[in-house]
Amino acid sequence: MKLSSSVFAVLCLICEIVSVALFLRGFFPVPVKSSFSAKSKLSDFPAEPQTGSALNSSRVPAALFRRVVIVLIDALRQDFVFGSDGRRFMPYTRHVLERGSSHSFIAKARPPTVTMPRIKALTTGSIPGFIDVVMNLNSPALLEDNLIWQAKSAGKRIIFYGDDTWVRLFPKHFMEHDGTTSFFVSDYTEVDNNVTRHLDSTLKRDDWDILILHYLGLDHIGHISGPHSSLIGPKLMEMDDVIKKIHTSLISKESEGTLPNLLVLCGDHGMSETGSHGGSSEPEINTPLLLISPAFRRKAGLEEPDVLEQVDLTPTLALALGLPISQNSVGHLIPAVFEELSLREQLRLLQLNGHQLSRLLQDSNPTFHKEDGYELFRVAEKSHGSWMKLYVDGNTSEVLSNMGKKVLKQYLEALKAMSSALGKQLGKYDMYSMIMGMIFMLQVLFLLLLAMPEALSREAVVDVPLASSLLSLPFYLLCLFGSALHVLICTSAGGPCYLCSLPWVLVFAVILFSSAFMCALVTMAARRIPTSNKTPTKSSAWTLSELDTLLLIGTVGHTLSLGSSSFIEEEHQTWYFLLNTLCLAVFQDVCRKYFREQRHRGDEEDEGPLLPSSAEERSTFSPAAELGISAGSEKWLALATPLLTLACCRLLRSLNQTGVQWAHLPDFGHWLNSGDHKAFLSVLAVLSLVLIFLLVQRHCSLVSKIALALGLLGVYSYRAAVGNVLFPWQHSSRAVSKGTVEARFVYVFVLGILFTGVKDLLRSQVMSSAADSGRLKSRGLWEVYSGVVLLVALLFRAHNLPTLACCLLIQTVMAQFIWKKLHYDAAQTTIMHYWFGQAFFYFQGNSNNIGTVDISVGFVGLESYVEAPAVFLTALSTYTGPLLWACHLLCHLSSERDRAVNGLGHGSYCFALLRSIPVVFYVVLVTSLRYHLFIWSVFSPKLLYEAMHTLVTTAVCLFFTFMDQERSARP
């Protein structure tokens, strides 16, 4: 079966996406869950450990609090309360902490630090799987045992106001609720006012037991302008007023003979130095936890807060309300909450928590009896029984007290050990799905490598012997072996298995395809084995130039560097180094080209440039003729191009500090975004937008040029409306509006330019002249590219507009003086575009940390959350670097009318190969390191980035294939 290089590449990428999806399905584990019963019940409580059946007691602990108010402030960092910001902006909260009626802690949130998994952790006590990051956009109802369900089942009346994620997770659980969308991040005022407006009336009522408030404004400010924004202070003061109102109301309703009330102040996650969250940096995982109640009596004064796990709040609240602990909870009690109880009551609560953890440990770990925490718990339970015997016998000596304190200490050590063991055992991997996905990816990679000579040949056609493989004996043997292996695994698998749950017909089809794939690989490999009586022809022999060697070593070296967690965290440094090396290599090529041309002008054809070219190619294009400059000036501009590229890259490195180790250091972007330098940022934004217009408009029609100019003016107006930049007549730097009208104004011109480009592409199909058709198609592609650039300019933050301008500048000068003049072939040009795209991915401020994804761009021009455009805009903004360079490559190759028709096919194939190599290597790496300490904080986010990048590359190659098929179809 013969396929063009572009079609072959797309089919390989589609197979790879399916393989990656299968691997992800097996890699992201099912969280640890108990299999005893659906939900915990009070009847499941064990008896107090004591001797004598007559005295055996299954007494249910009484509730400690009458009412509980939970105030959850989204993205509340611990330094916003305990640091200098807390002293300045939250004076009442700090005053309450200094009194003796509160306990303060630093609660550590496990990554991923996004809202939905954190809510699940707070209500179930379990550690959600990392795949919940994807589910964060559309949260399904939570079916596992949780605190909200237990409270409702016990007759507790619950009221909720705030983030509607709670309403989706717990439908029909609240007596009254008013949800607000958490994804429209441009709003940080109304989203909190909609919560606070209910407070006065609700606090006066007596028909509720639990009140939950989830405030989103602080998180939205972080996404818009970061943790050091001038908006943070007023928002913290607003939250302080809310705490004061609630606390004052609860105090006024305290009365003799009734249980006290409890006020809980916490955050679901923190906020990084850039204002995002999702990763595992200290500012993202450290959140404040404040428990305020008259029941607490400690020494007055502000103490250093203790550190605990966020999931520890779940069992603490459950037992404090007289409820069973959720079955899947891995947290342990916070001792300070119960220290005012009698020793017997404290031991009873610790025993209940230990019983629940030990049951979960038994159910999730076959070797549970070897765990230190389980052994400690058994010892503590026996000691508890001995203490109870003395207590029931009426012993009141000091020995009983000392013995009770010793048992208390044993329980606490056991609980911490079991909680830690369960926290490390995040889930069970589906190894069958992981291995099968990895095998499919390896098959795709080997197929791409074996097809390289044919895919990069002059014909750009790959002969895949798939049909002949279906008639071979090995194919049927492989099918039989695969079917038998599948049956064996599915009948003996003790853990979760996704493939075993699929219909047999679908699984058998996969086995048939994989067997045929394997036979085709063997056939292609046999064709590559040289024979002694066969000499390579000139057309089949191919060698590596110096630049080819550099590109090959760089790509392989970068892939191998991913084997270390530090290299993954600081991957941008690798791409910066490779880009600098590439610029120096290009500079060397330019020097060779022009100095040889000057000294040996007559022998240029023999010695020529470093890379192969033909006399026809060298005579078809001259940047000097196109730009109207002299040949001497052209030489010096070509020599200056790599140096200009190096200078731009060095400036862009200083604009956005990314990675992990040095992300906290101030960069030029922070300096520009500070309020004191807004005028400088405004001037820089204007200059960047002017440069963008000058670089992009050269290939557009007059109508598109006008639309582009008006659109870029709208971009600046949008940034001025939201308060990022200033107009000369503005005296205040505060936001004028949400910028919805200005953004939609830009969208109109984006759609207009895209429509013009698509129209030219369609018109080129019906033209009889091949030359006119080629020119019209090239202009149509450049206009589509211009529309994409305008959309990206709207989505980029103001301080990142120089990144876009530098990207376009480098593309222009490299195309004019390097790629065309030095006659780099399509494969070399593609690899260089890929490297530049990867580097600009990090120049934008991205990293391999989910916390650097800017979700605020998904709401530019929207008045409410709409999932499809929000996801599209966020993905486009995140992968702008690779996408812009891929689009420029398509336009560049299509505009080279004298280049062979196979250029697009070669480019598509190179993209597929460059994407497959790191994906396969990384999948093998995470499989071998699945129990690594940083598997969830470092390796898993990178795996999601690789999967998404593969999907984006597939979309790009589909467009390449579409354009390649059109060119191939034209005679």
C-alpha positions, -999 to 999 in steps of 0.1 A, spaced: 0 0 0 16 32 -12 10 64 7 23 99 3 47 111 31 21 135 44 -8 110 46 16 84 61 27 109 88 -9 118 97 -19 81 100 11 74 122 2 104 145 -34 93 147 -23 58 158 0 74 183 -27 95 198 -49 64 203 -19 47 219 -11 76 242 -48 78 252 -47 40 261 -14 46 281 -29 75 299 -60 55 308 -38 29 325 -12 53 339 -34 76 358 -45 52 386 -78 47 402 -76 63 436 -74 40 467 -110 31 476 -125 7 501 -146 -22 489 -164 -30 521 -197 -11 517 -209 19 497 -208 43 526 -197 43 563 -224 40 589 -226 47 626 -233 10 631 -198 2 617 -182 19 647 -161 -7 666 -165 -12 703 -142 4 728 -113 -20 735 -120 -34 770 -123 -67 788 -156 -80 799 -185 -85 775 -209 -69 799 -190 -36 797 -185 -38 759 -196 -5 744 -201 7 709 -209 42 721 -211 68 693 -192 100 701 -214 131 706 -210 161 684 -187 188 697 -202 218 677 -237 229 671 -230 249 639 -201 249 615 -194 277 590 -167 268 564 -152 298 545 -131 286 516 -112 313 499 -99 301 465 -62 304 460 -56 317 496 -18 314 501 -5 309 537 15 342 536 -18 361 528 -28 353 564 4 345 583 28 369 564 31 406 561 0 408 539 -21 393 567 -9 420 591 -18 448 567 -50 436 551 -65 411 575 -63 428 609 -94 412 624 -84 377 615 -49 382 629 -65 396 661 -86 365 664 -55 343 660 -37 361 687 -65 353 711 -68 318 727 -100 307 710 -84 295 677 -60 271 662 -39 279 631 -22 255 607 -5 253 574 -23 227 554 -4 211 525 -25 204 494 -13 176 472 -8 183 435 -27 188 412 -35 221 429 -67 228 410 -102 234 425 -122 203 418 -96 178 431 -91 199 462 -128 200 469 -129 162 466 -99 159 489 -115 182 515 -149 163 515 -137 127 510 -103 128 527 -89 109 498 -61 120 474 -77 125 440 -61 111 409 -40 134 387 -65 129 358 -89 150 378 -71 180 363 -90 172 330 -123 166 348 -119 200 365 -137 217 335 -168 195 338 -172 180 373 -195 150 375 -215 141 406 -193 127 434 -205 92 442 -179 80 467 -183 84 505 -179 120 516 -185 144 544 -214 162 527 -234 130 521 -228 119 557 -240 152 571 -271 151 549 -278 115 559 -275 125 595 -302 151 591 -278 181 590 -292 211 571 -266 224 547 -265 258 529 -240 266 502 -230 298 483 -202 301 459 -183 281 433 -209 260 414 -184 231 413 -199 221 447 -234 221 432 -222 197 404 -203 175 428 -231 173 454 -265 177 436 -296 176 458 -274 177 490 -280 214 499 -311 227 515 -303 260 497 -276 270 473 -266 297 449 -237 287 426 -214 310 406 -192 299 377 -156 295 386 -141 298 351 -150 334 342 -118 348 357 -122 383 344 -148 389 371 -134 392 406 -161 415 421 -196 402 413 -185 367 418 -179 374 455 -207 399 460 -231 371 449 -219 351 480 -218 379 505 -252 393 497 -268 362 513 -248 365 546 -269 389 566 -302 370 561 -286 336 565 -267 343 597 -299 355 614 -317 323 606 -317 292 628 -328 266 602 -293 254 592 -264 234 607 -236 238 582 -229 269 560 -203 266 532 -190 297 515 -166 295 485 -151 328 474 -135 330 440 -124 366 436 -89 362 450 -82 333 426 -94 354 396 -72 383 406 -42 359 407 -50 347 372 -54 382 359 -24 400 375 -6 377 399 -1 376 437 16 410 440 -12 429 422 -26 461 437 -59 443 437 -49 417 462 -49 440 492 -85 453 488 -97 417 482 -80 404 514 -96 433 533 -130 424 519 -125 388 530 -114 400 565 -147 419 567 -166 387 558 -147 368 586 -155 396 611 -192 395 602 -195 357 605 -175 355 637 -194 383 654 -227 367 645 -216 333 658 -203 348 690 -236 366 696 -256 334 693 -235 315 718 -255 307 749 -251 287 781 -260 250 779 -256 247 741 -228 234 721 -203 260 707 -201 270 671 -171 265 648 -157 288 621 -133 272 596 -112 294 573 -92 276 546 -80 277 510 -83 249 485 -49 256 470 -23 284 469 -10 306 441 23 306 423 44 337 418 28 342 384 -8 339 398 -15 304 385 -19 271 402 -19 234 395 17 226 403 37 216 433 57 248 443 55 259 479 33 289 473 8 266 455 6 238 480 8 258 513 -26 270 524 -38 285 558 -62 265 580 -79 284 608 -102 268 633 -120 294 655 -144 285 683 -150 293 720 -144 256 727 -107 262 722 -86 274 751 -50 279 744 -25 305 756 -30 339 740 -5 351 714 3 343 678 21 310 676 40 295 647 14 274 628 19 237 627 21 219 594 -4 192 584 -20 176 554 -51 192 539 -70 158 541 -66 158 579 -95 183 581 -120 157 568 -119 131 596 -115 159 621 -148 176 610 -166 143 607 -160 132 643 -164 168 655 -200 167 641 -206 131 653 -205 116 618 -187 85 605 -154 91 587 -155 87 550 -143 52 540 -117 64 516 -102 91 539 -65 89 543 -63 118 568 -58 116 605 -73 136 633 -60 170 643 -53 165 680 -55 201 690 -92 202 682 -100 175 708 -76 184 735 -103 198 758 -121 165 759 -116 139 786 -88 113 780 -113 85 774 -131 106 747 -98 115 730 -87 78 729 -121 68 716 -119 92 687 -83 82 678 -94 45 679 -122 52 654 -99 70 631 -73 42 634 -100 15 627 -111 33 595 -75 37 583 -65 1 591 -96 -12 572 -86 10 542 -50 -2 544 -61 -39 545 -83 -34 515 -57 -16 494 -24 -32 503 -20 -70 503 11 -67 525 -7 -44 550 5 -65 580 41 -55 572 33 -18 575 47 -2 606 16 19 611 -7 -12 612 15 -29 638 16 3 659 -22 6 658 -26 -30 670 -2 -24 698 -20 9 707 -54 -8 706 -42 -35 731 -28 -8 754 -61 10 751 -79 -21 762 -56 -24 793 -62 13 801 -100 9 797 -99 -21 822 -82 1 848 -106 30 840 -137 9 843 -124 -6 876 -124 30 890 -86 35 891 -79 72 895 -42 71 902 -15 90 884 -5 57 867 -38 57 848 -32 92 835 4 85 825 -7 53 808 -35 71 790 -10 97 777 13 69 765 -16 52 746 -26 86 731 10 90 718 9 55 704 -23 61 686 -10 94 671 22 77 658 1 48 643 -23 72 626 5 93 611 22 62 598 -9 46 583 -19 80 567 15 84 552 15 48 538 -19 53 522 -9 87 509 21 71 491 -1 44 476 -21 67 453 -37 40 434 -33 9 413 -18 11 378 -35 -7 349 -2 -22 336 -19 -41 308 -32 -9 292 1 9 298 22 -19 282 -2 -23 252 -2 15 246 36 15 249 39 -13 224 17 4 199 38 36 202 70 17 197 55 1 166 47 36 152 81 49 160 99 20 143 76 23 113 85 60 110 122 53 112 121 24 87 102 46 63 127 75 65 145 69 31 112 66 12 94 94 31 123 119 24 130 107 -12 122 128 -43 89 109 -48 79 113 -11 59 80 -13 61 53 14 52 17 5 37 0 36 33 -38 30 2 -40 51 -20 -59 26 6 -86 20 11 -90 57 -25 -101 61 -18 -132 40 13 -143 58 15 -172 83 32 -150 111 2 -127 110 -22 -156 120 3 -169 146 5 -134 161 -33 -131 162 -36 -164 179 -9 -155 204 -24 -121 211 -58 -135 217 -45 -162 241 -25 -136 260 -55 -113 263 -77 -141 277 -50 -152 301 -44 -117 314 -81 -109 318 -89 -141 336 -60 -137 360 -58 -99 365 -64 -89 401 -65 -52 396 -83 -27 373 -80 -35 336 -96 -12 310 -89 -35 280 -106 -64 297 -138 -44 301 -140 -36 263 -162 -57 240 -144 -87 226 -150 -77 190 -132 -44 195 -103 -60 213 -99 -86 185 -99 -59 159 -70 -42 179 -51 -75 180 -56 -80 142 -43 -44 135 -13 -48 159 -4 -82 144 -5 -68 108 15 -38 120 42 -61 134 44 -81 102 47 -50 81 75 -37 103 94 -70 98 89 -68 61 101 -32 58 131 -41 80 140 -70 57 139 -46 27 164 -23 45 190 -51 50 217 -46 23 228 -75 2 263 -82 -10 254 -81 -47 235 -48 -45 252 -15 -47 234 17 -37 224 40 -65 229 77 -65 192 83 -58 190 60 -29 222 69 -11 219 98 14 245 113 37 244 136 67 258 171 65 273 189 95 240 207 102 221 174 99 244 159 124 239 188 148 201 186 144 201 149 150 224 150 180 204 179 195 170 162 192 183 129 206 203 147 233 172 167 244 151 135 245 177 117 267 178 147 290 142 141 300 153 111 321 159 134 351 133 153 371 155 183 372 159 183 335 121 182 331 116 211 355 143 231 336 137 218 301 136 253 288 174 256 295 180 227 271 160 243 243 177 277 249 211 260 246 201 241 214 187 273 198 219 292 206 240 263 191 218 263 160 222 300 155 260 296 157 259 267 132 238 288 108 262 317 112 290 294 102 271 283 71 265 319 62 302 327 65 312 297 44 286 306 18 295 343 13 333 341 18 336 312 -6 314 330 -31 337 360 -28 369 341 -32 358 314 -56 330 330 -76 338 310 -106 338 277 -87 306 282 -68 290 252 -83 318 229 -71 324 242 -37 291 260 -31 272 263 2 275 237 29 241 222 19 232 206 -14 215 229 -40 211 231 -77 220 259 -101 183 263 -109 174 268 -73 202 294 -68 190 315 -97 153 316 -87 154 337 -56 174 367 -45 166 386 -13 185 415 -26 163 418 -57 131 413 -36 140 439 -10 157 463 -33 191 462 -16 226 457 -30 243 424 -30 269 437 -5 242 448 19 225 414 15 257 397 26 260 417 57 223 413 66 226 376 62 256 376 85 237 397 110 206 375 110 219 347 133 234 374 156 201 393 157 183 360 165 207 353 194 201 389 207 163 385 205 164 351 223 186 365 251 161 394 256 132 370 256 148 348 283 148 378 306 112 386 299 96 355 316 113 335 343 101 300 340 109 265 353 110 257 390 144 265 406 145 301 395 108 309 389 106 329 420 133 354 409 120 387 395 121 391 357 115 418 332 78 408 329 72 414 366 89 448 364 67 458 334 35 446 352 41 467 383 20 498 386 49 522 386 60 511 351 27 510 333 36 539 310 68 521 299 47 489 293 22 510 272 50 523 250 65 489 246 31 474 237 26 501 210 60 495 195 54 457 194 20 461 178 34 484 151 63 460 144 38 431 142 18 450 116 48 459 95 60 423 95 27 406 88 10 430 63 36 424 35 18 393 23 -18 405 27 -43 421 3 -53 457 9 -85 447 26 -67 424 50 -41 451 57 -68 475 68 -85 448 89 -52 439 105 -44 475 114 -79 480 129 -76 447 147 -43 456 163 -57 489 174 -85 470 190 -60 448 208 -45 479 224 -79 492 233 -88 459 250 -56 460 271 -63 496 280 -99 487 290 -88 460 314 -62 483 329 -30 467 316 -19 497 295 -27 534 292 -40 557 265 -22 591 265 -54 609 278 -59 585 306 -51 597 341 -61 566 360 -46 531 355 -76 513 369 -96 490 347 -124 508 327 -144 477 319 -140 440 313 -130 446 277 -158 425 263 -168 449 235 -131 456 225 -123 419 223 -153 412 202 -143 441 179 -110 423 173 -127 389 168 -147 405 139 -115 414 121 -99 380 129 -129 363 113 -128 387 84 -91 381 76 -96 343 80 -125 344 57 -105 363 31 -77 338 33 -100 308 30 -118 325 0 -84 328 -18 -76 292 -11 -109 281 -25 -105 303 -56 -71 289 -63 -87 255 -68 -107 266 -98 -81 286 -116 -67 272 -149 -33 287 -146 -10 269 -123 12 300 -117 -18 322 -108 -32 294 -87 0 291 -68 3 328 -61 -33 330 -50 -29 300 -27 2 314 -12 -15 347 -5 -45 329 10 -22 309 34 -4 341 45 -37 358 52 -48 328 73 -15 331 91 -21 369 96 -55 361 112 -39 337 136 -13 363 145 -40 389 152 -59 364 174 -27 356 193 -19 393 198 -53 396 215 -48 366 238 -12 375 248 -8 396 279 6 431 273 41 422 285 42 392 261 36 412 230 74 417 225 76 379 224 52 378 195 70 406 177 104 390 181 89 357 168 77 373 137 109 393 132 131 361 135 108 343 111 111 371 85 148 376 86 155 338 87 132 333 57 147 361 37 184 357 43 189 321 56 164 294 45 160 307 9 195 319 2 213 289 17 189 264 0 181 243 31 159 214 21 124 209 36 135 185 62 162 208 76 139 238 75 112 218 93 136 207 121 147 243 126 111 255 128 104 228 153 133 239 175 122 275 173 86 265 182 98 246 212 120 275 224 92 300 220 68 278 239 91 286 269 98 322 259 60 328 265 64 318 301 52 282 299 68 253 316 62 216 323 41 227 353 4 229 350 4 261 371 18 281 342 -13 275 320 -30 309 317 -67 300 318 -77 337 318 -73 339 280 -102 314 277 -126 342 287 -114 371 265 -145 386 250 -169 363 268 -195 374 294 -200 339 307 -182 306 307 -187 287 274 -166 255 274 -157 250 238 -143 285 230 -127 287 264 -108 254 259 -98 263 223 -85 298 233 -66 284 262 -50 257 241 -41 282 213 -25 306 238 -5 278 255 9 263 223 12 296 203 50 291 199 48 257 181 17 266 162 30 299 148 62 283 137 44 254 121 20 278 103 50 298 91 66 267 78 35 258 58 34 293 43 71 293 36 72 259 18 41 267 -2 55 300 -13 86 283 -27 72 278 -61 105 264 -75 109 240 -46 99 204 -53 62 195 -47 74 170 -20 83 198 5 51 197 24 52 159 26 88 160 39 78 186 65 48 166 77 69 135 80 96 153 100 70 167 124 56 132 130 90 118 137 101 147 159 70 142 180 72 104 182 107 102 195 102 122 228 67 107 234 79 71 232 110 78 253 90 96 279 63 69 281 90 43 287 105 66 313 74 72 333 66 35 332 99 26 348 97 55 373 60 51 382 70 48 419 94 77 418 90 103 445 82 131 420 60 110 397 29 132 403 45 165 408 70 165 379 66 135 356 28 134 353 23 171 342 50 166 316 31 135 303 -1 156 299 19 183 281 34 157 257 0 142 250 -15 176 242 14 185 221 10 154 201 -27 162 195 -17 198 183 10 183 160 -16 160 145 -39 189 137 -10 207 121 0 177 100 -36 173 89 -35 208 74 -2 200 58 -17 169 43 -47 188 30 -25 214 12 -1 187 0 -29 167 -15 -42 198 -33 -7 204 -48 -3 168 -58 -37 167 -75 -29 197 -97 -11 186 -129 
